[in-house]
Amino acid sequence: MAQGAGRRYFHPAAERDALIWKALHSPSAIAAARVASSVLNLVSAPLVARGLGAEGRGLVAAGLAALAILPIVVGFGLPLVVRRRALEEPDEALVRTARLLAAQLLVPSCIFAALFDQLLFSSQEPAARLIMAVGLALSPLIVVRNIDVSVLIVRQNYGGISLCYFLQPVLYVASVLVLWIFDCISVSSVLGANVGSSLASLILTSRLVRVSIRGERNVMWPMAWESGRIGGSQVAEVASSRLDQLVALPLIGASESGLYAIAVTISALPLVFSHALGAAIFSPIGRMSEPDRSRYASVAVRLSLAGGIVATAPIAMASPFLVPVIFGSDFAESVAATLVSLCASPLTMATYVAGALMVARGRGGVLAWIQVAGTAVDVLLVFVLGANFGALGFSICSSLSYALVCILCLLFGDFRWKSLVPRLRDPLMFCGLLTGHRRADSIL
């Protein structure tokens, strides 16, 4: 018998390629893309801050907040409906119908663009006003992109999802870097870079989810009705994370808004892992039956909280030293606001995962009311504390509202409190889910 008969030998290159393939097609690819995009945002944020100053940074923050909020508001849960229904039915007719519904959102988008221009941007340069108007009017295209991403999540196409998450920030940061090098950075050029990079990501998702215009379609009104029922949760979620940056401009001025924008940017860094975990567990847990689904969902929320604490701690320790170095001495005053915002990052991670699982379990209506309550509390606190304490006050308000939403999700999300008790092995299990070494159905 030949030497080594019965054994399997692998060429080192084949083993390397297999590991790369596994990494690119596991939830860790999403986490890596999110981390990379956050790092890229940290690269662009100092360039924008140094090029525009605190006042210009505040104006950009308000514009970017509006561009992020409007597609969620007009879409009103449509991507979530597609994600849930794609678990149970073929996605081609579903996507075709959803895209037709998205096309009907052009009129409300144009109305909002006109209101934003008159209420918040009327005193800005014509170029900035034009770019914001066009970007807001094209919000239905971003809704279509979000629909495609929902389909990729259900298909568990982690490589495609990570590429979508990575392309937009790469193009945006590259544009900002070119603007900075040639000393032509301005509010209008930065906003234009964001709009252009977002449209480029739409081209990518439309190539990954190829659905022709012609073909079978579903009846529109049931999808629109379901979207109306659960859309409030997604609207309230993005409002709770972005609306304060929009309100900050008239309440505390562009300069303090710029300081608060730095705190928001840094505190969002740990949240990249919640998106990866949510994508990893949505389909497996969504297809489970009760009571297994409730038990697994509770453990997933617990793991997200543990992972959030581990990810946030080193960022909080480094922020007091790195913020003045990276963003400039003018932004040293944002350190306190940054630390306060970071305190809520683990809770925000747990809330994101809990919300995704509530939608998968058909509790989107409950989630909507919870998010609305959190946003209402945030807005009320902002008018009391934010107007008096500037960026620090806004950070305190947002952190308190995130804590409230997290607690309400755990109380009314039908989670098992016994399964929410932390374990020492939770950080390792969290990493195992992200890297693909653990499956969602093996976390108990």
N, C-alpha and C positions, 0 to 999 in steps of 0.2 A: 504493500500500500504506500502511496506516495506520502512523503513527509507533510504533515499538516492536514491530512485528509480529514474531513469532517469539521474543520474549522473555517470560519469566515474571516477573510482578510479584506480590509478597506484601504484603498489608496488615501494617503493624507489629504490630497486635494479634494477627493470625493467627500471625505468627512467634513472638510472645511466648507465645501459648497452646501452640504446638507445642513450644517449648523446655520449658515447664512440664510438658507431658504426657510428654516424653521423660525429664525428670528424675524424675518420680514413678514411672515404669515402668522404671527402671534400677537397678542395684545401689547407686548413690549414694543412693537413697532409704532403703535399709536403713542405710547408713552414717550418713546424716543423722539417722535415727530413733534409732540407737544413741548417737550423739554427744549428741543432745538428751536422751535418757533418762539418760545419764551426767551431763550438766550438771544435770539435775533432781535426780539423786541427790546431787550436790554441794550443791544448795540445801537438800535435806532433812537431809543428814548433819550440818551445823553446828547446825541447829535441834534435832535429836535430841540431839546432843552437849551443847549448851549447856543444854537443858531437863532432861536426865537425868544429866549428868555422866559421868565415865569408867565408873563402875560400872554405871549404867543402860544406857549405850551397849554395854557388854560383854554384858549380858543380852539386849538386843535383837539383837545380832549372833549370839548363839547360837541364838535363836529363829528368826531369818531363815535361818540356815544349815540348820536342821532342816527348815524349810518348803521350802527349795530342794532339799535332798538327797533327801527321801523320795519325791517323784514320780518321780525318776530311778531310785531303788532298786527301787521296786515295779513301775515300768514296764519296767525291765530290758531296754532296747533296743527296745521295741516301736515307738516312733516312727521309729527308724532302719530297722527292717524295712519299715515302710510307705513310707519315703522311697525305699529301694532297689527295692522291688517295684513302686512306682508308675511307675518308669521303663519297665517292661516290660508292664504289664497295666492294664486299666481300674481307676480308683481308687475308684469307688463301692462295689463289693462289698468291696474291700480295707478301706476306712474303716469300713464297717458291721461287718465281722468284728473289726477292731481295737478298736472301741468296746465290743463285747460282751466282749472279753477284758479290757479296762480295768475294766469293771463288776465283774469277779470279784476285783479287787484291794482291795476294801473291807475285807475281814477282816484281811489283813496290815497294812493302814494303821492300823486301830484298835488292833491289838496293839502296833505301834510307838509310837502315840500314848500308850498306857498306860505303856510302858517309859520314854519320854522324860519323862513327868510324874513318875514315881517316882524316876528316877535324877538328873535335872538341875533340875527345876522344882518339886519338892515343897515348897520353902520360900518360893515366891513367892506373891503375892496371888491369891486365888481367881479374879478376873477374868482375869488373865494365863494361869493354868492352863487355864481353860475355853476361852479363845480359841485357845490352842495345841492343845488336844485336838481341837477342831472343825476347825481348819485342817489338821492332820495327817491326820485321818480322811477329809477330802475330797480327799486327794491323787489318787485316781483321776480326778477331774474335771480336774486339771491335766495328767494323762497324756493325756486326750482332747484338751485344748488343744494339747499338743505334737504329737499325731498330725495335727491339722488344719494346724499350721504346716508340718509335713513335706510335706503335700500341696501347700500353697501354694508351697513351694520348688521342687518338681518341676514345677509348672505355671508357674514363673517369674513368679508374681504378686508382683512386688517392692513394688507399692503396698500390697497387702494385708498382706504380711509386715511392712513398715515401720510400718503402722498398729497391728498387733498388738504390736510391740515398743514402740511409743510410748504406747499407751493406759494400760497398767498403771502405769508410773512417773508419768504425768501425774496419774492419780487418787490414787495413793499420796502424791505430794508435795503435792497440793492438800489432802488430808486432814490431813497433818502440819502444813501451814501454818495451817489453820483451828484445829487443836488448840493450836498455839503462840500464835496470836493471842488465843485465849480462855483461855490459861494453864491448860489441862487436859491437857497432854501427859504421858503416863505409859507405862510398859512395855506395859501391856495395850492402851492406845489405839493405839500405834504398830503393834503386832503385828496388831491388828484392821484397821487401815488397809491393811496389806499383804495380808491374807487377802481382804478385800473387793475390792481392786483386781485381784487375780489372778482371782477369779471373774468379774469384769466382762470381763476379756480373753477368758475362755472363751465368753461370750455373743457377743462379736465374731467369734471364729474359727468358731463354729457357724453364724453367718450367712454367712460367706464360703465355707465348705465345707458346703453344704447336702446332706445325705445322710439320707434318711428311714430310720426303723427297719425298715420292711418293705421287702423286696426280696431280690435275690440275695445270697448270702453265700458266702464261701470256707470251706474246711475249716479249723477252728481250729488243730489240733495242728501242722501244718507251720509256721505262723506263730509259734506259741508255741515250737517247737523252735529255729527260727532266731533268735528273740529271745533265747533262753537262750544260744545260741552267741556272739552278738556283744554281748549286753547288758552284759557285764562291762566292756567298754571305756568305755561311757558312764557306768556307775556309778563306775568308778575315776576317770574324768575329773572328774566333779562332786565326788567325794570328795577328790581332790587339791586342788581349789580351795576347798572349803567345810568339809571335815571338820576341818581344823585350827582353824577358828573355833569349832566345836562342842567340840573337845577342850580348847581354851584356857581355857574357863570353869572346869573343875575343876582344871586344872594350874597356871595362873598367876593365877587370880582374875579377878573382873569388871573391875577397874580396868585391869590390863594388857591384858585382852582388848579393852577399849574402845580403847586405843592401837593395838593390832594391827589392829582393824577399820578405823581410819582409813587405815592403810598399805594394806590390801587394797582399800579403796574407790578410792584415788587410783591405785594401780598397775593397776587394771582399766580405766582410761580408754582406753588405746590399743587394748584388745582389741575395741572396737566395730568396728574396721575388718576384723578377721579374720572376723567373722560375715557382713559384707557380701561379702567376697571368697569365702568358702566357699559362700554362696548363689549367687554369680555363676558359679562354675566347676563346681559339683556335677553339674548335669544335662548340660552339654555334654561334660565330660570323662568322665562316667559312661557316656555312650552311644558313646564312641570305642572302637576296637579296638586291641589291642596291635600293634606297639610304640608307636604314637602316644600312647596313653593314659599310658604310663609317662613318656614324654618331656615331655608337656604338664604332667603332675602335678608333675614335678620342678621345672619352671620356676615353677609356681604357688607352690610352697613357698618357693622363692628370693625371689619377689616379696613374699610375706607377711613374710619376715624383714627385707627392706629397708624395707618400709612400717612395720614395727614400730619399727625404729631411728629413722626420721624422726619418727614420732609420739611416741616416748617422750622424746627428747632435750629438747624445750622444757618438758615437764612436770617432768622431773627438775631442770632449772635453776631453775624457779619455785617448786618445793615448799618449800625452806628458808625462803622469805620469806612464802609465802601460807598455809601450814598454820597457824601461830600466829594469823594475822589472821582467817582464815575460821572455824576451829574453836575458837579461844580459846587463851589462854596455857597452860591446863591440858594441852593436847594438843601442846605444843611438843616434848615428849619423843618423839613418834612420828615426827619428821622422819627420824632415822637408819633406822628400820625402813621408812619409805616409800621412801627412796632404794635400799635393798637390794632391796626388792620390785620396784621399777621396773627394776632390772637384768635381771630375768627376763621382763619383759613382751614384748620381741621374740621370745624363745624360745617363750613361751606362744602367741603369735600363729601362729608357724610350726607349732607342734604341733597347734593347732586345725585349720588347713588341711590338714596332712598326715593327721590322723586322719579328717577328712571324706572325703578322697580314698582313703584305705585302705578305708573302708567301701564307697565307690562301686566299688572294684576287687575287692570280695569278700575283703578281708583283715581283716575285723573281728575274727576270732579272735586274730590276731597282735596287733592293737591292744589287745585286752582284757588280754592278758598283760603288755604293756608298761605300761599304765596301772596294773595291779595292782602291778607292781614299783615304779613311781614312788611310789604311795601307801604301800606298805610301807616304803620308805626314808624317806619324809616322817614317818611315824608313829614309826619308830625314832629318827630324829634329834630329833624333838620331845621325846621323853622324856629325851634326853640334854642337848640345848642349850636347848630351850624352857623347861624347868622352872628352869634356872639363869640364863638371860639374858632372860626375859620376852618382850616384844613383838619386840625385836631378834632374839632367838634364833629365834622362830617365823618371822620373815621370812627369815633365813638358811636355815632348814630347807626352807621352801617353794621358795625360789629354787634350791637345789641339786636338789630333786626335779624341778622343771620342766626344769632343764638335762638331767638324766638321761633323762627321758621324751622330750625333743626328740632327743637323740642316738640313743636306741634306735629311735625312729620312722624316722629317716633311715637307720639301719643295716639294719633288718629290714622296712622298708616298700616294698622293691623300687623305690627311687628311683635315678635316674642321677646319680652324683656329679659327672660332668662338667657336667651342666645345673644343678647347685647352686652353681657358682662365681659369686660376685656380679659384676654388670655395673654400669657407671656409669648406665645408662639405667633401671635397675630401679625407682627411685622414680617416674619418669614413667610407666612402664608400669603400675605399681601404681595410680596415680591414674587412668589411662585405663580400667582395668577397673572401678573403682568408679563412674566417671562414665558408663560406657556407651559411651565413644568407642572402646574396644577390646573385641573379642569374645574369649572364652576360647580359640577356635581360631586366634587371630592373635598369640599372645604369644611365639612362637618368633622 
